[in-house]
């Protein structure tokens, strides 16, 4: 037997074994590491989009104009050149379960100021099941049933910030005009958020969070029912995050100023009961302002695939 013919075969088998071991180690160690890095970059992009959309919400509440804004959000990530398989994710928009933040009552009709929540939940993540959720003016990092604030060290700091929230204070605005000591015009602006027609998007492509703000000016005749010449504003004090303080303070200060300025204001009163802080302003019978307008800004928040 010529052993010289065996040597190349053995060498080839050894090289093949080394190559297989190298590829196995590469797939077991390097590829997962690369996919985890790609997933981290993907989640960072989701985080940036959430914070940018949070800024859009603040903007539309402050401007109170017809406005359309949107942010694209990558639903999946973790794909690499050698392994293009991507994770997925879902976007959801839903009405806040805590109920209205506030309400305005004019001539017996109540108009609510509602909030919406939106969230991103990963599917099959190559790193960790980290998602994001926005509610009450701030963003949480989520992991299953656990949540923690993204931009604050703890919930105590979130609550402190909510007490002076410029976002909450911008949701209701009160403007008034007068001739001499008589109030002749009042305009109340009310921003309310609601889920749009599409509230769910899922997959591993690109989703979109969008908001569509529409403004409606509603004239109100306070003398239409005789004794109902009253403006009433109620702020919810039972929400998990106390957004009521800055909004209540703003409304109270404005109506109190009107009470001290105009002679046709009959009564200014505040009351707290059943989880609501209420303030009312009444006018002398037959001497209500000639022009009372509710500027209602309805903001539809949607999740698009």
C-alpha positions, 0 to 999 in steps of 0.5 A: 500500500502506497501511504503517500496517497493517504497523506493528502486525504488526511490533510484535507480532512484535518483542514475540513475539520478545522473549517467546520470548527471555525464556522461552528464557533463563528455561528455560535459566538460571533453571529449572535453578538452581531445580531445583538448589536444590530438589535440594540441599534434598532431599539435605539432608533425606536427610542429616538422616534418615541421621544420625537413623537412625544415632542410632536404631541407637546407641539400640537397641544401648544399650537392648537392648529390644524396640523399633521405630524408623523414619525417612522418607527422600525418595527424589527431589527437584528438583521446582518449580512450573514443572517438577514433574519429580523425580529418584529414588533407591534405598535398600539394606540389606545385610550387612557383607561384612567378616564378624561384628564379634564372637562369643560361644561358650557350651557349644559354641554360637557366637552372632555379632554382625553389622553391616549397612550401608545406603545411598542412591543418587540417580537422575537428580539435577539437581545432583550424584550425591551419596549416603550410606552408613552402615557401622561406626558412621559415615556417608559422603558418596558420589559414584559409587565415591568416598566421604568421611566426613560428620562427620569430616575424613578416615578417620584421624579415623574410625579414631581415633573407632572405637577408643573407640566407645561404639556398639561397646562397647555391642554386648556386655554382661557382668553377673555376680553372686556369693555370697561368692567364688562366681560364681552367675549370668552374663548376657551381652547380645549385639546383632546386626544383620541385613537385614530381609525388605525390603532395597530401595526405589526411586522418587521418592516417600518411602522408609523405613529401619526397625529392629525389635529383638527380645529373646530370653533363652536359658538356657545350661547350661555343665555340660551337656557336662562339660568345656565350662564355658567362656565365650569371646568373640572380637572381629574385628580385621581390619575396615576400621575398627577397632571392636574396641578398645573392645569388646575392652577392655570384655570383657577388663576384665569377665572379668578382674574375674571372674577376680580376684573368684571362687574358682570361676573356673579360668582366664582367658586371652587370645590373638590369632590369625588376625585375632581377639582371643579371651578365655576364662573357665573355671570349675572342673569342676562349679562353673559358675554356676547361672544363665547367660543369653544375652540376644540382641538381634536387630535387623532393618534394612529399606528400605521403599518 
